[in-house]
Amino acid sequence: MDQEEIKAIFPGAKDIEQESRPISALSIKDFAADSSWKESDRSKSGQCLYSMRLPGETYAATQFWFRIEAVADPKLIVGYEDRLVSGSNTNQGAKGADHCVITGNYEGSWNCRKGPLLFTVGGQSSVTFKGESAPAPFVWRDDVLPEFVRTIAAKIK
């Protein structure tokens, strides 16, 4: 995601920073053959962490992250998700993804698949959203994260 896309979701966002993080890049077959961790098993980038300051925050306390969980033929992704990803279906729908579940009831992440990609989005904020008396994790989970899912899913071909 770029800063313009983040600002489309959060018009008042400032001090937006992005940090790429490595992920495991083993095939299932390679992992089954040797599950011990080695530095060479990592992809240099596969997760992005974004931090930003929203109105009402004195520092960049809001964070959003995106992580690639698996890449494979779309049929394999469907089977992998069905067997290994647990969560609650949502009434918000997949927001452009083929399917999504919320992986936690309180401050859950969204685990989604679209075509050849299985990905997770998550994050948190210290801001109080309109109509709430305190920072509301359900607003973040149910209203904010779906917008990030929609933006990411639109980029997957």
WONORPE-V445387 format. One record per residue. N is the residue number from 1. PSI is psi in degrees with one decimal (NA if undefined). Layout:
BEGIN
N,PSI + N,PSI
END
This chain:
BEGIN
1,147.5 + 2,174.1 + 3,-34.3 + 4,-39.5 + 5,-38.5 + 6,-42.3 + 7,-23.4 + 8,-32.0 + 9,-42.3 + 10,86.4 + 11,-27.8 + 12,9.4 + 13,138.1 + 14,166.3 + 15,42.8 + 16,125.8 + 17,148.2 + 18,137.9 + 19,123.7 + 20,143.2 + 21,150.3 + 22,158.8 + 23,164.9 + 24,137.1 + 25,33.1 + 26,145.3 + 27,160.0 + 28,-40.0 + 29,-44.8 + 30,-40.1 + 31,-41.3 + 32,-34.2 + 33,-35.0 + 34,101.6 + 35,1.6 + 36,145.3 + 37,136.7 + 38,146.9 + 39,-36.0 + 40,-9.6 + 41,0.7 + 42,142.9 + 43,141.4 + 44,-27.0 + 45,136.6 + 46,-3.8 + 47,136.6 + 48,134.6 + 49,127.4 + 50,133.2 + 51,149.1 + 52,163.4 + 53,121.4 + 54,160.3 + 55,132.4 + 56,-13.0 + 57,140.2 + 58,-12.6 + 59,173.7 + 60,78.9 + 61,-12.9 + 62,133.1 + 63,145.3 + 64,140.6 + 65,154.7 + 66,129.9 + 67,133.5 + 68,124.3 + 69,-38.0 + 70,148.8 + 71,126.5 + 72,179.2 + 73,138.1 + 74,-35.8 + 75,-37.6 + 76,-37.4 + 77,-42.3 + 78,-48.2 + 79,-40.8 + 80,-46.3 + 81,-44.6 + 82,-38.2 + 83,-34.5 + 84,-11.8 + 85,114.7 + 86,151.0 + 87,-179.3 + 88,131.0 + 89,155.8 + 90,151.1 + 91,-4.1 + 92,-16.0 + 93,-178.1 + 94,-7.4 + 95,47.9 + 96,-17.0 + 97,166.7 + 98,-32.2 + 99,144.3 + 100,150.8 + 101,153.7 + 102,126.7 + 103,10.0 + 104,148.1 + 105,-32.1 + 106,-74.2 + 107,62.6 + 108,158.7 + 109,164.3 + 110,126.3 + 111,120.1 + 112,158.3 + 113,144.7 + 114,121.4 + 115,-122.3 + 116,7.6 + 117,133.1 + 118,126.4 + 119,160.9 + 120,139.8 + 121,145.8 + 122,-177.4 + 123,-173.1 + 124,164.4 + 125,154.1 + 126,1.5 + 127,155.1 + 128,119.4 + 129,154.9 + 130,130.9 + 131,-1.6 + 132,150.8 + 133,-10.5 + 134,169.7 + 135,130.0 + 136,103.9 + 137,-28.5 + 138,-34.5 + 139,-44.9 + 140,-50.6 + 141,-45.4 + 142,-23.8 + 143,-37.7 + 144,-52.9 + 145,-37.1 + 146,-29.5 + 147,-36.8 + 148,-40.5 + 149,-46.2 + 150,-44.7 + 151,-43.0 + 152,-46.2 + 153,-33.5 + 154,-20.8 + 155,-12.8 + 156,125.3 + 157,NA
END
